Amino acid sequence: MINNKKIFLYDSTLRDGAQTKGVDFSLSDKIAIAKELDEFGLDYIEGGWPGANNTDTAFFKKAPKLKFSKLVSFGMTNKNTISLRKKFNELKKKFKVNTICIVGKTWDFHVNHALNIDEKENLRIIKSNIEFATKFFKEVLFDAEHFFDGFKSKKEYALDCIKVANTSGASWVVLCDTNGGTLPNQVEEIVKEVSLHIPGNKLGIHCHNDTENAVANTLAAVRSGARQVQGTFNGLGERCGNANLTTIIPTLILKMGLETSISKKKLKDLTKISKFIDERLLRKNNSSLPYVGESAFAHKGGLHASGIQKHAKTYEHIEPEIVGNKRNIIVSNQSGKSSLSIKLKELRFKVNNKQLDFLIKKLKKKEFEGYSYDGAEASFELFIMRELTKVPDYFKLKSFQVINEYKDLKDNLEANNTAKANVVVKVNKEYFSNSIGNGPVNALDNALRSVLIKSYPTLKKMNLIDYKVRILTPDEGTKAITRVIIESSDENKKNWSTVGVSSNVINASYIALKESITYKLIKSKIKSAFEK
């Protein structure tokens, strides 16, 4: 039973998240993300480890003034008192740090093999470091590294480590499942025992996701008394990542009835912040994330769509708007009348039963040919428009030619590939254009847009951001039918996807590319040059 309902939220995206493969925060990234997290209303934001790298050092020098969150500096235990004093003085005076999290060893295996010191010496170091830190900082957290491994290996010693941190003045003792190998039932039992020695209002949990249990382990710790939860947005972190705050926060509030610094009203910003962080890091959003992913409230099967049409609760555990997300009805060969009917209503098309039957028949035919509108909703909208209204003819491609040139550079280990494209395009008159690119599709896109931008300047702000190819008939070898899906983005960071199908991969790419350009011009309410 959970007695104290207040849970404190500690974000380590800017420090733990930086250890993610492929993630490299710039100074401006860290400042922008810190501002977003502060505006959201988290209790703690761990900014990094000043002195460990230039970016973290620069961040603490130029850290934004936070309105709500406490900015936390990370560090580790050190047996050298002179070095500690110098470091703490610098953090306090130069960087204006008031809160620090100090990581220390609590697993006898690490003490003996990583630090190469005896266990009593490690206890002395933890005690002196925490006591010393309390003289410099308003709040000191102790991150008990590898605590769960230590508890399973030598329980009494692991407990001694966190008890000495507690009695030495740590505001929070944070139990860390550093290797991510502990299971929820083990976490629940261990935290229950720890809470007999350290009160829950001083107990935190920090889980890694190596067994896909980081969120479950965090919630298990909360059930057993931990009152602070640590994690990262979108589950960023080393190896398999950290406990995902975009899942933990709404679960604590909506499912467990607990209080956090985030109000239910603020919860609607959750999806926006999740996407903002991915965009800053040039990462593709994980569509399968609970609560905030694009697929979190997506319905593909006809049975599901039929249920949703009658009542959202049939296949949704919460209203998507609560976390700033939205419902998505996917039209595919799994769909029936209900799915299509909901989607048409969403797109503001009114149809009768006869038209609905006609569209389903046409849709099945297109899918038989290889088209899939699951993940290419812009093409689906254009398909409906072509059947029910009219799609403007913005341009006509009279011809195109694409050449891929390969050069073996003798003095370079990498070969050089350059693609060239020639196009003849009619807008209000015929234009010839040629261009180069780092691949045939890129070259074709460049050549095409160099012409179209003259008549449709808004295309300057459109970018191709993803390109996927799928072979539909692999048994036919090089004659196989190919499906291409292109994802595009505009100046408002709105993304849309289009699809093309052909036995020629370049033709399939052109079809998807034309669809993308057409969709952008329609949404921008641009008149066709042929109509002017």
C-alpha positions in Angstrom: 0.0 0.0 0.0 1.3 3.5 -0.9 0.9 5.9 2.0 2.6 9.1 0.8 1.2 9.9 -2.6 3.7 12.5 -3.6 6.3 11.3 -6.1 9.3 13.4 -7.1 10.5 13.3 -10.8 14.2 13.4 -11.6 15.2 13.7 -15.3 18.6 12.5 -16.4 18.1 12.9 -20.2 20.9 15.5 -20.5 23.4 13.2 -18.8 22.4 9.5 -19.0 20.7 10.2 -22.3 24.0 11.5 -23.7 25.3 7.9 -23.4 22.9 6.7 -26.1 24.5 5.3 -29.2 24.2 8.0 -32.0 23.2 10.8 -29.6 25.5 13.8 -29.3 24.1 16.8 -27.5 25.3 20.2 -28.6 25.3 23.1 -26.1 22.2 24.6 -27.8 20.5 21.2 -27.6 21.1 21.0 -23.9 19.9 24.5 -23.2 16.7 24.1 -25.3 15.8 20.8 -23.8 16.5 22.0 -20.2 14.1 24.9 -20.9 11.4 22.5 -22.2 11.7 20.2 -19.2 11.6 23.1 -16.8 8.5 24.5 -18.4 6.9 21.0 -18.2 7.5 21.1 -14.4 9.9 18.4 -13.4 11.4 18.5 -9.9 15.0 17.8 -10.9 17.0 18.1 -14.2 20.4 16.5 -14.2 22.4 18.8 -16.5 25.5 16.6 -16.8 29.0 16.3 -15.4 30.9 19.6 -15.6 34.6 18.9 -16.1 34.0 15.5 -17.7 33.6 17.1 -21.2 33.5 20.5 -22.8 29.8 20.5 -23.6 28.7 19.8 -20.0 31.2 22.4 -18.7 29.9 25.0 -21.1 26.3 24.1 -20.3 26.7 24.8 -16.6 28.5 28.1 -17.4 25.5 29.1 -19.6 22.7 27.2 -18.0 19.3 28.8 -18.3 17.7 30.2 -15.2 15.1 27.5 -14.4 11.7 28.6 -13.1 10.7 25.4 -11.4 13.2 22.6 -11.7 16.3 22.2 -9.6 19.4 21.9 -11.8 21.6 19.0 -10.7 25.3 18.4 -11.3 26.6 14.9 -11.5 29.9 13.6 -10.0 31.5 10.6 -8.4 33.1 9.8 -5.0 36.8 10.7 -4.6 39.1 9.8 -1.8 41.2 12.9 -2.3 39.9 15.7 0.0 42.0 18.4 -1.7 40.6 17.5 -5.1 37.1 17.4 -3.7 37.4 20.8 -2.1 38.6 22.3 -5.4 35.8 20.6 -7.4 33.1 21.6 -5.0 34.3 25.2 -4.8 34.3 25.4 -8.6 30.7 24.0 -8.8 29.4 26.3 -6.1 31.2 29.6 -7.1 31.8 29.2 -10.9 28.7 27.3 -11.9 26.3 28.3 -9.1 25.3 24.7 -8.4 23.1 24.1 -5.4 22.2 20.4 -6.0 24.6 17.6 -6.6 24.3 13.8 -7.3 27.3 11.8 -6.2 27.6 8.2 -7.6 29.4 5.6 -5.4 30.0 1.9 -5.4 27.7 -0.4 -3.4 28.6 -3.8 -4.9 31.4 -5.6 -3.2 32.5 -7.0 -6.6 33.0 -3.4 -8.0 34.7 -2.2 -4.8 37.2 -5.1 -5.0 37.8 -5.2 -8.8 37.0 -1.7 -10.1 38.2 0.5 -7.3 40.8 -2.0 -6.0 40.2 -1.0 -2.4 38.9 -2.8 0.6 35.2 -2.5 1.6 35.8 -0.5 4.8 37.8 2.1 2.8 34.8 2.5 0.3 32.5 3.1 3.3 34.9 5.7 4.6 35.0 7.4 1.2 31.1 7.5 0.9 30.8 9.0 4.4 33.5 11.7 3.9 32.2 12.7 0.4 28.6 13.1 1.5 29.5 14.9 4.7 31.8 17.2 2.8 29.3 17.9 0.0 26.6 19.0 2.5 28.9 21.9 3.5 28.8 23.2 -0.1 25.4 22.3 -1.5 21.8 22.7 -0.3 20.9 19.2 -1.5 23.1 16.1 -1.9 21.9 12.9 -3.6 23.8 9.6 -3.4 23.4 7.4 -6.4 24.0 3.8 -5.2 25.5 2.3 -8.2 24.9 -1.4 -8.8 22.9 -1.5 -5.6 20.7 -4.4 -6.6 23.6 -6.5 -7.8 25.3 -5.7 -4.5 22.3 -6.6 -2.5 22.0 -10.0 -4.2 25.8 -10.5 -3.7 26.4 -9.3 -0.2 23.3 -7.8 1.3 24.6 -6.4 4.5 27.5 -4.6 2.8 25.2 -3.0 0.2 22.9 -1.9 3.0 25.9 -0.5 5.0 26.8 1.6 1.9 23.4 3.3 1.6 22.9 3.6 5.4 26.2 5.5 5.8 25.2 7.8 2.9 21.9 8.5 4.6 23.4 9.2 8.1 26.1 11.4 6.5 23.4 13.8 5.2 22.3 12.7 1.8 18.9 14.2 1.0 18.1 11.2 -1.3 19.6 7.7 -1.5 18.9 6.5 -5.0 19.0 2.7 -5.6 20.4 2.0 -9.1 19.9 -1.1 -11.2 22.9 -0.2 -13.3 23.2 -3.4 -15.3 19.4 -3.5 -15.8 19.2 -7.2 -14.9 16.9 -7.2 -11.9 13.3 -8.2 -12.3 10.2 -6.4 -10.9 9.4 -8.9 -8.1 13.1 -8.7 -6.9 13.0 -4.9 -7.0 9.7 -4.9 -5.0 11.1 -7.2 -2.3 14.5 -5.5 -2.0 13.1 -1.9 -1.8 10.6 -3.1 0.9 13.6 -4.3 2.9 15.6 -1.1 2.2 12.6 1.0 3.4 13.0 -0.5 6.8 16.3 1.3 7.1 15.8 4.4 5.0 12.4 6.2 4.9 10.7 6.4 1.5 10.7 10.2 1.5 14.5 9.9 1.1 14.5 6.9 -1.3 14.9 7.0 -5.0 15.0 4.5 -7.9 17.1 4.6 -11.1 16.6 1.7 -13.5 18.2 0.6 -16.8 16.3 -1.3 -19.4 18.5 -4.3 -20.3 15.6 -6.8 -19.7 12.9 -4.4 -20.9 11.8 -4.0 -17.3 13.0 -0.5 -16.4 9.5 1.0 -16.2 8.1 -2.0 -14.4 11.0 -2.0 -12.0 10.5 1.7 -11.3 6.8 1.2 -10.6 7.6 -1.8 -8.4 10.0 0.4 -6.3 7.3 3.1 -5.9 4.8 0.4 -4.7 7.4 -0.5 -2.1 8.0 3.0 -0.8 10.4 4.8 -3.1 9.3 8.5 -3.5 11.7 9.7 -6.2 11.9 8.2 -9.7 14.7 8.8 -12.2 14.6 8.3 -15.9 15.0 9.9 -19.3 12.6 11.1 -22.0 12.0 8.5 -24.7 14.0 6.0 -22.7 17.4 7.4 -23.9 20.4 5.9 -22.3 23.4 3.6 -22.5 22.9 0.1 -24.1 19.1 -0.5 -24.0 18.3 2.8 -22.4 16.9 4.0 -19.1 13.4 4.0 -17.5 11.2 6.0 -19.9 9.6 9.0 -18.2 7.1 9.4 -21.0 5.6 6.1 -19.8 6.3 6.5 -16.0 4.8 9.9 -15.5 1.3 9.3 -17.0 1.2 5.8 -15.4 2.0 7.3 -11.9 -0.8 9.9 -12.3 -3.5 8.2 -14.3 -3.1 4.5 -13.3 -1.7 4.7 -9.7 -3.4 7.9 -8.6 -0.2 9.5 -7.3 0.7 13.1 -7.2 3.7 14.6 -9.0 4.9 18.0 -10.0 3.1 17.5 -13.3 -0.6 18.5 -13.2 -3.1 16.6 -15.4 -3.4 19.8 -17.4 0.3 19.8 -18.1 0.2 16.1 -19.1 -1.1 17.2 -22.5 2.4 18.5 -23.3 4.0 15.1 -22.9 3.8 14.0 -26.6 5.0 17.4 -27.8 8.1 17.3 -25.6 8.8 13.7 -26.6 8.8 14.7 -30.2 10.7 17.9 -29.5 13.6 16.0 -28.0 13.8 13.5 -30.9 13.7 16.4 -33.4 16.6 18.2 -31.6 18.6 15.0 -31.8 17.6 14.2 -35.4 16.1 10.9 -34.2 13.1 9.3 -35.7 10.2 9.1 -33.3 9.6 5.6 -31.9 6.0 5.1 -33.1 5.5 2.2 -30.6 6.1 4.1 -27.4 3.2 3.9 -25.0 1.2 7.1 -24.5 3.3 9.3 -26.9 4.0 7.1 -29.9 2.1 7.6 -33.2 0.9 4.0 -32.9 -0.2 4.3 -29.3 -3.7 5.0 -30.3 -3.6 3.6 -33.9 -6.3 1.1 -34.9 -5.8 -1.1 -38.0 -8.0 -4.1 -37.6 -11.7 -3.7 -38.8 -13.0 -5.2 -35.5 -11.0 -2.6 -33.5 -12.1 0.3 -35.6 -15.7 -0.9 -35.4 -15.4 -0.9 -31.6 -13.8 2.5 -31.5 -16.6 3.9 -33.6 -19.1 2.8 -31.0 -17.0 3.8 -27.9 -13.3 4.7 -27.6 -13.0 2.7 -24.4 -13.4 -0.5 -26.3 -9.8 -0.4 -27.4 -8.2 2.6 -25.7 -7.1 2.6 -22.1 -7.1 6.4 -21.9 -8.2 9.3 -24.1 -5.2 10.2 -26.3 -5.8 13.9 -25.9 -4.9 13.6 -22.1 -1.2 13.1 -23.1 -1.4 15.3 -26.2 -1.6 12.5 -28.6 -4.4 11.6 -31.1 -6.3 8.7 -32.4 -5.2 7.2 -35.8 -7.4 5.0 -37.8 -5.2 3.1 -40.3 -6.8 2.0 -43.6 -5.3 -1.3 -45.0 -6.3 -4.7 -46.1 -7.1 -5.4 -42.5 -9.8 -2.8 -42.6 -13.5 -3.0 -43.1 -16.3 -0.4 -43.6 -15.9 0.9 -40.0 -12.2 1.8 -40.5 -12.8 3.5 -43.8 -15.9 5.3 -42.5 -14.1 6.7 -39.5 -11.1 7.7 -41.7 -13.4 9.5 -44.2 -15.1 11.4 -41.4 -11.7 12.4 -40.0 -10.8 13.7 -43.5 -14.2 15.5 -43.7 -15.5 13.5 -46.6 -19.2 12.6 -46.6 -20.2 9.5 -48.5 -23.2 7.2 -48.7 -23.2 3.4 -48.5 -22.9 3.0 -52.3 -19.8 5.3 -52.4 -18.3 3.5 -49.4 -18.7 0.1 -51.1 -17.1 1.6 -54.3 -14.1 3.0 -52.3 -13.5 -0.3 -50.5 -13.5 -2.1 -53.8 -11.0 0.4 -55.3 -8.9 0.3 -52.2 -8.6 -3.5 -52.3 -7.7 -3.3 -56.0 -4.9 -0.8 -55.2 -3.6 -3.0 -52.4 -3.6 -6.0 -54.7 -1.4 -4.0 -57.1 1.1 -3.5 -54.2 0.0 -0.2 -52.7 -0.2 0.1 -49.0 -1.6 3.1 -47.2 -0.5 1.9 -43.8 2.2 4.4 -43.1 1.4 6.5 -46.2 -1.6 8.5 -45.2 -0.9 11.5 -47.5 -1.2 9.1 -50.5 -4.4 7.7 -49.0 -5.9 11.2 -48.7 -5.0 11.9 -52.3 -6.5 8.5 -53.4 -9.8 9.5 -51.8 -9.7 13.0 -53.3 -9.1 11.5 -56.8 -12.1 9.3 -56.4 -14.5 11.8 -54.8 -13.4 15.2 -56.0 -10.4 16.4 -58.0 -6.7 16.7 -57.4 -5.1 19.7 -59.1 -2.6 19.0 -61.8 0.4 21.1 -60.7 2.9 19.8 -63.2 3.4 17.2 -65.9 6.6 15.3 -66.2 7.3 14.8 -69.9 10.4 12.8 -69.4 13.3 12.1 -67.1 16.6 10.3 -67.3 18.8 9.3 -64.3 22.4 8.1 -64.6 24.4 6.7 -61.7 28.2 7.2 -62.1 30.7 5.1 -60.1 34.3 6.1 -59.7 37.0 4.0 -58.0 39.2 6.4 -56.3 42.7 4.9 -56.1 43.9 7.1 -53.3 40.8 6.7 -51.2 39.4 3.6 -49.5 35.9 4.6 -50.4 34.5 4.6 -53.9 32.7 7.7 -55.2 29.1 7.5 -56.4 27.4 10.5 -58.1 23.9 10.5 -59.7 22.8 12.8 -62.4 19.2 13.5 -63.5 17.7 15.3 -66.5 14.0 16.2 -66.5 11.6 17.9 -68.9 8.7 19.3 -66.9 5.6 21.3 -68.0 4.1 23.8 -65.6 2.8 26.7 -67.6 5.4 26.0 -70.2 8.1 23.3 -70.7 11.3 23.5 -68.8 14.5 21.4 -69.0 16.6 20.9 -65.9 19.5 18.8 -64.8 20.9 18.2 -61.4 23.3 15.9 -59.4 22.7 14.1 -56.1 24.1 11.6 -53.8 21.8 9.0 -55.3 19.4 8.7 -58.2 16.3 9.6 -56.2 18.1 12.6 -54.6 19.2 13.8 -58.1 15.7 13.4 -59.5 14.2 15.3 -56.6 16.8 18.1 -57.0 16.2 18.4 -60.8 12.4 18.4 -60.4 12.3 20.9 -57.6 14.7 23.3 -59.3 12.0 23.8 -61.9 8.9 23.6 -59.7 10.2 26.1 -57.1 10.0 28.9 -59.7 6.2 28.4 -59.9 5.7 27.1 -56.4 8.2 28.9 -54.0 6.7 27.1 -51.0 8.5 23.9 -52.0 11.8 25.5 -50.9 10.6 24.7 -47.3 9.9 21.0 -48.0 12.4 18.3 -47.3 12.6 14.6 -48.0 13.6 13.1 -44.6 13.1 9.3 -45.0 13.1 6.9 -47.9 12.1 3.2 -47.6 12.1 0.5 -50.3 10.4 -2.9 -50.1 10.6 -5.7 -52.6 7.1 -7.1 -53.0 7.9 -10.1 -55.3 11.4 -11.2 -54.3 11.1 -14.4 -56.4 11.2 -12.3 -59.6 14.7 -11.1 -58.8 15.6 -7.8 -60.6 12.1 -7.7 -62.2 10.4 -7.6 -58.8 7.6 -5.2 -58.0 9.0 -2.5 -55.7 7.1 -0.3 -53.1 8.7 3.0 -52.1 7.6 5.1 -49.2 8.9 8.6 -48.9 8.5 10.8 -45.7 8.6 14.5 -46.1 8.6 17.5 -43.8 7.9 21.2 -44.0 8.8 24.5 -42.2 6.1 23.7 -39.6 7.8 20.4 -38.8 4.7 18.6 -40.1 5.5 15.2 -41.6 3.7 13.2 -44.2 4.3 10.0 -46.1 3.5 8.9 -49.6 3.8 5.7 -51.6 4.7 4.6 -55.1 4.7 1.1 -56.7 6.4 -0.1 -59.9 8.7 -2.8 -61.3 11.2 0.0 -61.7 12.5 1.4 -58.4 13.2 4.9 -59.9 9.6 5.0 -61.3 8.2 4.0 -57.9 10.3 6.7 -56.3 9.1 9.3 -58.7 5.4 8.4 -58.1 5.9 8.7 -54.3 7.9 12.0 -54.8 5.1 13.5 -57.0 2.5 12.5 -54.5 4.5 14.2 -51.7 4.9 17.4 -53.7 1.2 17.4 -54.7 0.1 16.9 -51.1 2.3 19.8 -49.9 0.9 22.2 -52.5 -2.7 21.1 -51.8 -2.2 21.6 -48.0 -0.6 25.0 -48.7 -3.7 25.9 -50.7 -1.6 26.7 -53.8 -3.4 27.1 -57.1 -2.2 25.0 -60.1 -0.1 27.0 -62.6 -2.4 25.5 -65.3 -5.4 27.2 -63.7 -3.8 30.6 -63.4 
